[in-house]
């Protein structure tokens, strides 16, 4: 769950009925120790967008390559 002043402002602005949640899963692990491709999903229920008749769940999804040392993987295998 994302908790800070920005998350609170987003929740208020869109009259959402839940906090902002973040789900992270591993899509694949690379040969380099500590490196993986991660899937990240931010979601929130009850979001009311301008021009929409009803509130609904909104999601933002993306993926990234991540290594525990903070550097990108040397190879994507």
Secondary structure as UniProt FT lines:
FT   HELIX           5..13
FT   TURN            14..15
FT   STRAND          20..29
FT   TURN            33..34
FT   STRAND          35..47
FT   TURN            50..51
FT   STRAND          56..67
FT   TURN            68..69
//
